[in-house]
Amino acid sequence: MPNVTFAIEDDLLRQAKMAAVQMNTSLNSIVRTLLAGFVTSVGEPNKQTGNYRRLLDFSLGRIPYRKLMAEMHIESDEQLFLMMCAADLPMPTLSSDEMAKMALPLDMLTDAAKSL
């Protein structure tokens, strides 16, 4: 079995190691299991439907939320959630840039409220 090297954030690695200890398993075993699940859920690329590919791209953070909703004519968060569950894909986490963009208007409101 070959060894693989990859980069991972220190905090994520620490959390993953703690989770592995709590589950009485190894980080290696968790990574193998998650990769096997990923490969199984993705299937053969040439057999994927367009909708599945879009959902996968959203799950991997390649398509923004609003663009996905518009492209797939999804009308509610609940509908998106059900589609992601049916495709066995996790919801993505926002990038730090997206979080900062969302926080800026809130910071501005807080500053405005303090000046009143």
Residue pairs with C-beta under 8 A, 6 or more apart in sequence:
8 16
16 27
16 30
17 27
19 30
20 26
20 27
20 29
20 30
23 30
41 87
41 88
41 89
42 48
42 56
48 56
51 72
51 83
52 87
54 63
54 68
54 71
54 72
55 68
55 83
55 84
55 87
55 89
56 87
56 89
57 63
57 68
58 65
58 68
58 84
58 92
59 84
59 89
59 90
59 91
59 92
60 92
61 92
61 93
61 95
63 71
68 74
68 80
69 80
72 83
74 80
74 83
81 91
84 90
84 91
94 102
